[in-house]
Amino acid sequence: MQPLRRTSGMVKRMPHFFRSQLPEGEEEGHGKAVAQLYGYPNAECPTNLWMCFPMTKLEYAQALRIWTIAWPSLTSVSRATPPNGVQFLAYHRLRRGRMGIHRDNNPGNVVLNLVNGSDRPWGDNPRVGGSENSQVRGSSVMVFSRGRPMRLTLRYATPDRDVTQNRKYYVTSPSFQMRMEDGWVTILDAVDDMMMVHEVDWDDEDGCETDVRFAWVYRWLGVTHDYYVQGCTVRRTREMMNTVVRPANESNSYLDREMIFSQQIKSDDVDKWLQVELR
């Protein structure tokens, strides 16, 4: 099951009243108060449940501190500015919280494009729920972990099969596995996401059912959306309204109470944890 999460992003435009230029019913939010934020969408979450909160001062303070520490290991894109988006993830072993196999920002044919000599193998940003994925091309992903360690696994294509092979044939090697320990900062390079898929799961060799891990996942985002001031859900455009998001499997379905509960992590709670971290 996916971890509980809370998404925050920098504000590009302060709260204002949205005025639609389309006929009534073709997009949402006419006359309602919205704010324009850099938010990171979830591919398996229906767009009517996309949420993003304004990034707090303490969230940005921690982002700036971690960015300063990690700067030598970041890509040139991520060295230019601090990250402008963060997801707070809460993994509970009792809930079987984990992150399944996926790529963050690359379509499945990116490896084939590389083999064919394309000078722009990644193509355009993939579409997620009727919207362009917001992560900036060539940027890193920083993950700050607290709590019980979990295992990060990077898998790569089997060399003796076609590069378009199904992910079930991807190789799992101890050389591409690591424990995300308490207090560690893990950096995923853009090329890692192009060439490999990754997942995060509990290590069954130790631990107990009460284990919990918190992770702050920092990204560099280039696409904004309007989010309602009341409720912080996304204001859906016409394309988003006409796109049906289907969960990859039943265990990852967001069409249940877990998705609603995942949005109950309040700004004040996150700030209290960050105050402890920043001392």
PyMOL commands that set and color helices and strands:
alter all, ss='L'
color gray80, all
select helices_A, chain A and resi 47-49+57-73+76-80+110-115+167-169+190-195+238-241+250-252+257-262+267-278
alter helices_A, ss='H'
color red, helices_A
select strands_A, chain A and resi 4-9+11-17+33-38+53-54+85-92+99-102+127-128+131-132+141-147+150-156+171-180+185-188+196-201+212-219+224-228
alter strands_A, ss='S'
color yellow, strands_A
deselect
rebuild
show_as cartoon
